[in-house]
Amino acid sequence: MQKYFIALLLLLSGRLLALSDTSLYLIPQPKQVVINTGTYNCTSPYAVQSVNTRAFNAQLIQDAIAARFNIAQASAALAKNNMQLIRADGAALEQVLAFEKLLPPFDLGAEGYILSVAENRIRVIARTDTGVFYGAQTLIQLMDANSKDGTIPCLVIYDKPDMQMRGWQDDISRGPIPTLAFLKEEILRMSSFKLNTFTLYTEHVFKLKKHPTIAPADGITAEQIKELTAFAKDYCVDVIGNFQSFGHFNGTLKVPGYEQLGDDEHTLSPAKEESYKFLADVYSEVVPAYSSQYFHINCDEVALGKGAAKKMVDSLGIDEVYALHINRIDSLLKPYNKKIMMWGDIAVRNPKIIERLPKDMIIVSWGYAELPAMDEEILPFVKSGFQFIVAPGVSGWMRSYPDLNRTTINIYNYLRDGHKNKAIGFINTTWDDDGQNLFNNNWYGLVWGSDCGWNAPINEPAKQSDETRKARLAAFNRCYNKVYFNTDKDITALLWGISNLKAGTVKNSLATGSIWNALLPDYTVIPDNYERSNLALIRTIDSLSVEVNKLKSDFARREEEFALLPFALRQARLVVSKNLLGIKLKQYVSADTVLGMDYFRKDFNALADTIKSLRAGYGQLWKLENRNWWLDTVYALYDVFGQKQDDLKGVTVIRASDKLVNGKRAFTLRSAFNNLPVYYTTDGSIPTAKSKRYTNPIYADSILLIKARVIDNNRLYDVQADSFIFHRGIGRLYKLSTPWHADNATYAARGALALLDGRRGTFTNFSDGRWQGYSNSSDLDIELDMGGITPLNKLTIGFAQLMRYGILYPKQIEVSTSQDGTNYTLVQTVQNTIDGNTEARSTHDYVIPLNGFSTRYIKVVAKSIGPLPDWHYSKGTTSWLFADEIIVE
């Protein structure tokens, strides 16, 4: 009772600050702050004393004060201010707290601390050196970001983390390998925000003595890992061992002499004993390099059964084969006494695996979508009793600048649901999927993760949680300006402005793939507002560039990050310029005129000059972070850009008529420019100079696959291919009453005729320009005119389903017929019976029998399920229909 009374007095004697109160600029925000009267003068002579704790923390404070206020520690006799860093536990802690008249409202645990600031004395008190370190970091932030005229307020902070493991990952295997100095900078910077776990995602880049030909010359070594681990220990960061042990093995498998270890080019074969001999060799060198009790084996995104493991999979099933492999790895690692960590994606999709896994494993549940809930990724392991951590991501891969909206939602919601389900912590991921990512773009998302991990988001209903996140993010942004950049200017608004370039009609401006893709776009339909939207986006980019230059001086502390912003904007401007040129090229191709390349030479030269300038800038940014290896690979993308212009003249345009003539369909071929000779095949073979040269239209009344290429002056240009089915409904559009999703050219497919053009969508890519997307939970409503009374056998209409993104099969399909195109009679209704609550990507053809029924007009209405149902992550929001061809027989 006495403790509660003292705590109440503490609250009444000062002002208690909630987490969202930003009168103090601190990241992460402390659990409890009591503001007292008076101030502490940071510029007065001081002395700092370490009591039963390491001197390292005191040195950090001295260095910070010297940098901020340009004063050094005074002797004890001359010091007006006295600081003590105190480590105490048990009775000793009680004695210190009683003497200081402090009473924490909660158990400090291993990482908690008390920071007491009075007019001429500061105390940092904790049970462990780690707690003292975190208290020191908070004191440094107080002095650095909260001092006014060299003073900070008198206060008491009681603080501790919610999540035990608070980490981040750097992908060093898909391109950039950071220098050892930069990896140390990551540790120094992230530990200041109280992150305590770091792992390097590692495939083939660890330099092995037993297998010296695998890693590049600039690969990471065991000695460097040991040096990094020792450095990290001072900053209370645990460096976790890591080696990919199943999928993503292509970096090793492409090395001569190691191909035989693969089940395919991507996956280590579980059917070959040599695989386990290789892993044993790897572990013998990699595992001892790390002192952490944890070791991450990864084993994500595995596809089995294509090669030597096919017999195993056919006999035992994927579940058993995957589990057998994990258990073999477990046995190989047992002598090292490590707790194994493993990505959970394969097991959560194949739940029978879970019961076969070693029970002492830690499952790493990952996902990067901005979903309202992440329980589906977590609960299978919770129910099975496994320890787990969650792994959100900064969403910066394959982008010129991260998607901050996705980043902040994904991290907040994943950590919320992880903490609710008793996760032991999190690892926030950065990836380098296309090998072009620069780590300095990732700090904002990583620091947001530190804030959400120290103070885990509370479990609330989705709408309330969303509002809480927004309020907390606004507070975080204000703190980020002060703590991270040490400025009163709103730099975070600028960062969000750049990130939000992807939020409008033009979706591709920040995608790095858009820099390198074809100059002649794949899309067939140009949305009505696409040119106008791209021109508007250029104005926005130019406006942001002006704002970036205005704030250059406010990036004094983070100069390396400032350079990334104009570079990202220049990349985005290049993409938009390509879009505008693509519109002109597409309009030219559609006009059936044949021009020379010189007609567009001015546009080509402007792009080439921009690419040349970007290449130089990219190299400078790369060298701020990374070793030399892989830079030449990225340079090659820039260097071949000019070649893409030359390749353009050899593009073959394959065009199919929109109507049937005498029961057949006409196909025409031509080069995009200069009326060059085109050679083609229809038997699936690759066309050569001996193939048939195109001279006249090709007519077909059955399935047709055309492969064609320009061959000019003995140069063989790239092969273009297109496939077509044949049916009686081709081009028979009468009315499409439902507008497709117009904001993305991909989802338009071929526009009004997309569902009657003889092109089937692919299973693996719903953005292939053959699926037509309908958003806002709208029905698909389309009418066909057969041109006269026609006997019909059946209709078939294809749809796609990808539940995670709200793409679901229709609730039902209604077919009506009419003789006049006005008055329709319902003749068939087909109900959907396929469960939508599944993670699996799927397609399905709905067959509607008509049994020889004769009619002229046909109306097909595919009913949407409406708002997403309660079982969906995004319940209540709009669903999508993705439609393929309507086949009339």
WONOR-V578205 format. One record per residue. N is the residue number from 1. D_LAST is the distance of its C-alpha to the last C-alpha in Angstrom with 2 decimals. Layout:
# WONOR-V578205
N;D_LAST, N;D_LAST
This chain:
# WONOR-V578205
1;83.34, 2;85.50, 3;82.55, 4;80.41, 5;83.41, 6;83.91, 7;80.24, 8;80.47, 9;83.54, 10;81.68, 11;78.90, 12;81.43, 13;83.54, 14;80.76, 15;77.37, 16;74.39, 17;71.33, 18;67.78, 19;65.19, 20;63.68, 21;67.14, 22;67.40, 23;71.08, 24;71.27, 25;69.00, 26;68.16, 27;65.12, 28;64.43, 29;66.08, 30;68.76, 31;68.52, 32;71.62, 33;73.91, 34;77.21, 35;78.68, 36;82.47, 37;85.03, 38;86.31, 39;84.97, 40;85.37, 41;86.49, 42;84.49, 43;86.87, 44;90.00, 45;91.39, 46;89.76, 47;89.88, 48;87.15, 49;88.05, 50;85.91, 51;87.05, 52;85.91, 53;82.80, 54;81.94, 55;83.22, 56;79.81, 57;78.72, 58;81.97, 59;81.47, 60;78.01, 61;79.67, 62;82.47, 63;80.07, 64;78.03, 65;81.18, 66;82.49, 67;79.24, 68;78.99, 69;82.66, 70;84.42, 71;86.91, 72;87.73, 73;88.92, 74;92.59, 75;95.19, 76;95.62, 77;98.91, 78;97.45, 79;94.13, 80;93.88, 81;90.50, 82;89.93, 83;86.57, 84;86.11, 85;83.11, 86;83.69, 87;82.05, 88;83.22, 89;81.99, 90;83.32, 91;86.83, 92;87.21, 93;84.20, 94;85.55, 95;88.87, 96;87.35, 97;85.28, 98;88.30, 99;90.43, 100;87.84, 101;87.27, 102;83.55, 103;81.38, 104;77.70, 105;75.50, 106;73.46, 107;73.95, 108;73.72, 109;72.25, 110;72.14, 111;70.81, 112;72.18, 113;75.12, 114;77.47, 115;78.40, 116;81.48, 117;82.68, 118;86.10, 119;88.32, 120;89.83, 121;88.10, 122;84.64, 123;83.65, 124;80.52, 125;80.58, 126;78.17, 127;78.24, 128;76.90, 129;77.03, 130;73.33, 131;74.02, 132;76.85, 133;74.52, 134;72.04, 135;74.91, 136;76.18, 137;72.76, 138;72.74, 139;76.29, 140;75.31, 141;72.46, 142;74.91, 143;77.34, 144;74.79, 145;72.50, 146;74.68, 147;78.16, 148;79.69, 149;82.89, 150;82.99, 151;82.86, 152;80.42, 153;80.66, 154;82.47, 155;80.01, 156;78.99, 157;75.53, 158;74.35, 159;71.21, 160;69.10, 161;65.46, 162;62.78, 163;60.89, 164;62.70, 165;60.64, 166;59.83, 167;58.40, 168;56.40, 169;54.74, 170;54.83, 171;52.20, 172;54.27, 173;51.77, 174;48.92, 175;51.16, 176;54.27, 177;57.15, 178;59.70, 179;63.35, 180;65.65, 181;67.31, 182;64.06, 183;63.21, 184;66.66, 185;65.98, 186;62.87, 187;65.05, 188;67.86, 189;65.65, 190;63.38, 191;66.33, 192;67.95, 193;65.12, 194;65.81, 195;62.94, 196;64.21, 197;61.55, 198;60.12, 199;57.86, 200;56.74, 201;53.23, 202;53.97, 203;51.88, 204;53.50, 205;56.11, 206;58.98, 207;61.52, 208;62.13, 209;65.21, 210;63.62, 211;60.51, 212;61.84, 213;59.06, 214;56.30, 215;57.42, 216;57.92, 217;61.50, 218;61.31, 219;60.03, 220;61.71, 221;64.56, 222;66.07, 223;69.21, 224;67.36, 225;65.67, 226;69.10, 227;70.55, 228;67.71, 229;68.11, 230;71.85, 231;71.31, 232;68.74, 233;71.14, 234;73.56, 235;70.82, 236;69.83, 237;66.46, 238;65.18, 239;63.29, 240;60.77, 241;59.98, 242;56.42, 243;54.55, 244;50.82, 245;50.58, 246;46.95, 247;44.13, 248;44.66, 249;46.72, 250;45.47, 251;48.74, 252;50.62, 253;48.10, 254;48.01, 255;51.80, 256;52.76, 257;53.82, 258;51.82, 259;48.29, 260;48.72, 261;49.03, 262;45.38, 263;42.46, 264;40.48, 265;41.73, 266;41.82, 267;43.12, 268;46.38, 269;45.78, 270;47.04, 271;47.00, 272;49.83, 273;53.44, 274;54.18, 275;52.19, 276;54.71, 277;57.64, 278;56.39, 279;56.00, 280;59.46, 281;60.88, 282;59.21, 283;60.40, 284;63.91, 285;64.18, 286;61.94, 287;62.81, 288;66.61, 289;66.31, 290;65.36, 291;67.82, 292;65.33, 293;64.79, 294;61.00, 295;58.69, 296;55.01, 297;52.81, 298;49.57, 299;46.88, 300;43.96, 301;40.36, 302;40.41, 303;37.42, 304;38.38, 305;37.26, 306;36.34, 307;39.59, 308;42.63, 309;41.95, 310;38.65, 311;40.51, 312;42.38, 313;39.30, 314;37.52, 315;40.70, 316;42.04, 317;39.24, 318;39.23, 319;41.47, 320;44.20, 321;44.12, 322;44.38, 323;47.17, 324;49.00, 325;49.07, 326;50.45, 327;53.08, 328;54.12, 329;54.61, 330;56.56, 331;58.88, 332;59.41, 333;60.41, 334;62.60, 335;65.78, 336;65.49, 337;65.61, 338;62.80, 339;60.49, 340;56.98, 341;54.39, 342;50.66, 343;47.54, 344;45.61, 345;41.97, 346;41.03, 347;42.92, 348;41.56, 349;37.96, 350;39.02, 351;41.60, 352;42.77, 353;44.45, 354;46.82, 355;48.76, 356;49.38, 357;50.89, 358;54.66, 359;55.84, 360;58.16, 361;55.45, 362;54.72, 363;51.05, 364;50.14, 365;47.25, 366;45.56, 367;43.02, 368;43.00, 369;40.71, 370;42.36, 371;41.29, 372;43.36, 373;44.01, 374;44.17, 375;44.92, 376;41.81, 377;43.17, 378;46.59, 379;46.61, 380;45.47, 381;48.62, 382;50.83, 383;49.95, 384;50.75, 385;54.13, 386;53.70, 387;55.60, 388;53.30, 389;53.39, 390;50.76, 391;49.70, 392;48.31, 393;48.16, 394;49.38, 395;45.94, 396;47.45, 397;45.56, 398;43.44, 399;44.90, 400;47.73, 401;49.02, 402;48.19, 403;45.95, 404;48.82, 405;46.77, 406;44.72, 407;47.93, 408;50.03, 409;47.49, 410;46.46, 411;50.08, 412;51.32, 413;48.66, 414;48.69, 415;52.49, 416;52.55, 417;50.30, 418;52.01, 419;55.43, 420;54.34, 421;53.28, 422;56.50, 423;55.37, 424;58.35, 425;57.33, 426;54.90, 427;54.30, 428;52.86, 429;50.80, 430;50.66, 431;48.25, 432;48.05, 433;44.47, 434;44.43, 435;48.13, 436;49.06, 437;50.14, 438;53.74, 439;55.31, 440;57.45, 441;54.41, 442;54.20, 443;57.50, 444;56.39, 445;53.73, 446;56.11, 447;58.92, 448;56.67, 449;55.87, 450;59.61, 451;60.17, 452;57.42, 453;58.65, 454;62.28, 455;61.43, 456;58.23, 457;56.02, 458;56.59, 459;53.93, 460;52.75, 461;49.71, 462;47.08, 463;48.00, 464;51.71, 465;51.31, 466;49.51, 467;52.40, 468;54.97, 469;53.34, 470;53.38, 471;57.05, 472;57.98, 473;56.17, 474;58.07, 475;61.30, 476;60.32, 477;59.62, 478;63.10, 479;64.64, 480;62.67, 481;64.13, 482;67.65, 483;67.51, 484;65.28, 485;66.09, 486;69.46, 487;68.75, 488;68.62, 489;65.84, 490;62.29, 491;60.79, 492;58.09, 493;56.71, 494;56.44, 495;54.67, 496;52.14, 497;51.75, 498;50.72, 499;48.40, 500;46.70, 501;45.66, 502;42.32, 503;41.95, 504;40.77, 505;37.74, 506;38.51, 507;37.81, 508;38.73, 509;42.31, 510;43.97, 511;41.56, 512;43.37, 513;40.13, 514;39.69, 515;42.91, 516;41.67, 517;37.96, 518;36.74, 519;38.22, 520;34.94, 521;32.80, 522;29.39, 523;28.10, 524;26.13, 525;27.09, 526;30.77, 527;31.44, 528;33.50, 529;36.57, 530;36.38, 531;39.07, 532;41.31, 533;40.96, 534;41.93, 535;44.93, 536;46.00, 537;45.71, 538;48.04, 539;50.57, 540;50.32, 541;50.81, 542;53.81, 543;55.26, 544;54.98, 545;56.65, 546;59.59, 547;59.87, 548;59.82, 549;62.73, 550;64.66, 551;64.52, 552;65.43, 553;68.92, 554;67.57, 555;65.87, 556;69.28, 557;68.88, 558;65.35, 559;65.45, 560;62.93, 561;60.34, 562;61.12, 563;60.17, 564;56.66, 565;55.89, 566;56.30, 567;54.53, 568;51.46, 569;51.53, 570;51.80, 571;48.79, 572;46.80, 573;47.95, 574;46.83, 575;43.30, 576;43.18, 577;44.54, 578;41.80, 579;39.23, 580;40.75, 581;40.83, 582;37.20, 583;36.32, 584;38.26, 585;36.69, 586;33.14, 587;33.97, 588;35.52, 589;32.53, 590;30.20, 591;32.65, 592;32.19, 593;35.93, 594;37.62, 595;40.83, 596;43.35, 597;43.86, 598;47.16, 599;45.41, 600;44.82, 601;47.96, 602;49.81, 603;47.05, 604;46.82, 605;50.60, 606;50.82, 607;48.38, 608;50.24, 609;53.57, 610;52.27, 611;50.93, 612;54.33, 613;56.14, 614;53.87, 615;54.39, 616;58.12, 617;57.86, 618;55.56, 619;58.02, 620;60.84, 621;58.95, 622;57.91, 623;61.52, 624;62.66, 625;60.82, 626;59.80, 627;61.00, 628;60.15, 629;57.49, 630;53.89, 631;55.00, 632;54.43, 633;50.82, 634;50.29, 635;52.33, 636;49.96, 637;47.15, 638;49.41, 639;50.57, 640;47.19, 641;46.16, 642;47.59, 643;45.64, 644;42.40, 645;43.37, 646;43.86, 647;40.58, 648;38.78, 649;39.39, 650;37.47, 651;34.28, 652;31.30, 653;28.86, 654;25.27, 655;23.26, 656;19.71, 657;19.05, 658;17.35, 659;15.74, 660;14.09, 661;16.83, 662;16.35, 663;12.85, 664;14.49, 665;15.64, 666;19.40, 667;21.28, 668;24.98, 669;27.72, 670;31.24, 671;34.09, 672;34.76, 673;38.30, 674;40.56, 675;37.97, 676;38.39, 677;36.79, 678;33.41, 679;32.44, 680;29.02, 681;27.14, 682;23.53, 683;24.50, 684;25.46, 685;29.15, 686;31.46, 687;32.24, 688;35.86, 689;38.01, 690;37.04, 691;33.32, 692;31.77, 693;33.07, 694;30.68, 695;31.61, 696;28.57, 697;24.94, 698;22.52, 699;19.33, 700;16.29, 701;12.84, 702;12.36, 703;13.72, 704;17.07, 705;20.22, 706;23.00, 707;26.55, 708;29.16, 709;32.77, 710;35.69, 711;38.55, 712;41.67, 713;45.26, 714;44.34, 715;42.96, 716;39.60, 717;37.94, 718;35.44, 719;32.02, 720;29.06, 721;25.62, 722;22.12, 723;18.81, 724;15.36, 725;11.85, 726;9.50, 727;6.15, 728;6.09, 729;7.79, 730;10.67, 731;13.89, 732;12.72, 733;15.31, 734;17.41, 735;19.58, 736;20.16, 737;22.90, 738;23.65, 739;25.74, 740;25.09, 741;28.20, 742;30.02, 743;33.03, 744;31.42, 745;29.69, 746;27.83, 747;26.03, 748;24.90, 749;22.70, 750;21.67, 751;22.55, 752;20.55, 753;17.61, 754;17.72, 755;14.60, 756;12.53, 757;14.43, 758;12.64, 759;15.58, 760;15.66, 761;18.89, 762;21.45, 763;22.89, 764;26.48, 765;26.57, 766;25.09, 767;26.99, 768;25.33, 769;24.13, 770;20.41, 771;20.66, 772;21.38, 773;24.19, 774;25.04, 775;28.61, 776;31.07, 777;29.14, 778;26.91, 779;23.57, 780;20.43, 781;19.64, 782;17.00, 783;15.72, 784;13.05, 785;13.87, 786;11.38, 787;14.68, 788;14.92, 789;13.92, 790;10.34, 791;9.03, 792;6.06, 793;5.54, 794;5.47, 795;6.31, 796;8.35, 797;11.48, 798;14.39, 799;18.05, 800;21.39, 801;24.64, 802;28.17, 803;30.50, 804;33.63, 805;32.49, 806;31.03, 807;27.35, 808;25.84, 809;22.58, 810;21.83, 811;23.61, 812;20.62, 813;17.29, 814;17.08, 815;14.24, 816;15.75, 817;14.91, 818;17.28, 819;18.20, 820;20.74, 821;19.70, 822;22.79, 823;22.78, 824;20.02, 825;19.65, 826;18.66, 827;16.19, 828;15.56, 829;17.70, 830;17.34, 831;20.72, 832;21.46, 833;23.66, 834;24.36, 835;27.94, 836;28.54, 837;32.17, 838;31.80, 839;32.83, 840;30.08, 841;27.55, 842;24.02, 843;20.32, 844;17.70, 845;13.94, 846;13.51, 847;10.74, 848;10.51, 849;9.79, 850;9.41, 851;10.24, 852;9.65, 853;11.26, 854;11.90, 855;12.77, 856;13.44, 857;14.05, 858;12.49, 859;14.98, 860;14.61, 861;18.04, 862;18.84, 863;22.44, 864;24.91, 865;27.53, 866;30.07, 867;33.29, 868;33.49, 869;34.81, 870;38.38, 871;37.66, 872;36.49, 873;39.08, 874;38.40, 875;38.13, 876;37.99, 877;36.66, 878;33.25, 879;30.10, 880;27.22, 881;23.44, 882;21.87, 883;18.18, 884;15.88, 885;12.48, 886;9.89, 887;6.55, 888;3.81, 889;0.00
